């Protein structure tokens, strides 16, 4: 009987001790509001400072690595599209093109940015 009482008491102590434990796994800083919102705000500020005619290399140097890139040739003209994350509503850890602002280059020169510029290129 004494052993049973001791075993039950030990079990209750163990349960109470473990009930307060929390295990944190990983470091998901990207989900913190300030991190991804700050990143997008910085991208919006940097895009607002761009000037048409800048070279592809100048823009990459100014903006950093894009989230997506595309490249195509139309009528012997080389087009590149860089996408930078600028307008997520919430962070789900995944970036999609509809959360980005496209930057358009024709023959390595910045010719426009935003959906209007992209739609104009698509209509060509």
N, C-alpha and C positions, 0 to 999 in steps of 0.2 A: 504494500500500500504506500509506504514511504517513497519507494522508487517511482511509483506512478505520479505522485504529487510533485516530486522533483522534476520528472520528465515533462509534465504539463507546465510547470512554472518556467522551465528552461525554454520550452516551445513558445510560450507567451512573450517572454523577454526577447527572443529572437524575432518574432513577428513584429513586435513594437519597434524594435531597433531597425529592422528592414523597411518598415512602413514609411519611415522618414527619409529614405535614401532616394536620390534622384541621380540618374546617370545621363550625362551629356555626351553625345557622340558627335564628332565632326565640328567643323567651324564654318558655319554657313553665313558669313558676313554679308553675302550678296542679298540675303533676304531682309536685312535690316533696312528700314525705310530710308535712312539717310544715305546709305551707300549707293543704291541704284538710282535714287532720285537725284543725288548730287552728280552722278556720272551723266545722267541724261541732261541735267541743267548745264553742265560744262559743255557737252556736245552742242546744245542749242546756242550757247554763247559763242563757241568757236565757229559754228556755221554762220552765225550772224556777222562775223568779222571777215568772212571770205569775200574775195573779189573775183568777178568773172575774168577769165583769161589766165588765171594762175595755172601753173603746170601741175601735172599729176603728182610729181615728187614733192613740190611745195605743199600741196594739200595734205599728203600723207605725213609729211614732217610736222605740219600744224595740227592735224586731227588725230594722228596715230592710226593704229590698225583698225580697219572697218569691221563691222559685224558680219557683213555679207559683201560679196563682189560678183559682178557679172561683166561679161565682155561679149561684144558682137560686132560684126562688120555689115554695114549697109552701104551699097553703092560705092565700094572701095574706101569707105570712111570707117575708121576704127572708133568704136564707142566703148567706154567703160562706165560702169555704174557702181558706186560705193555706197553702202548703206550703214548709217550710224544710228544707234538707238537714241531716240529722243522723246518718245511719247507713250510709254507704258502706263497703264492705269494702276496696275498692281504687279508685284514681282512674283512670278510663278517659277522663276529659275530658268525660264526658256525665253529666248529672244526670237521674235518673228519679224518678217519684213514690214508688216503693217504697223509695227512699233518703231520703225526707223524712218529717217529722212534720207532719200536718195540724192546723191551728188553725181551729176552727169558730166562726162568728159568726152570731147570729140577730138581725136588725134592728140591725146594727152593734154588738152587744155580744158579747164573748167568752163562749161557752157551754161550751166544752170543747176538748180537743186529744187527738190520738193516734188509733190505729186503732179502739179501742172506741167513742169518740165519733163517728167517721166512720161506723162500721157501724150505730150507733144511728140516725143521721140517714138513712142509706140504707134502713133498715127502716121508717121513718115513712111 
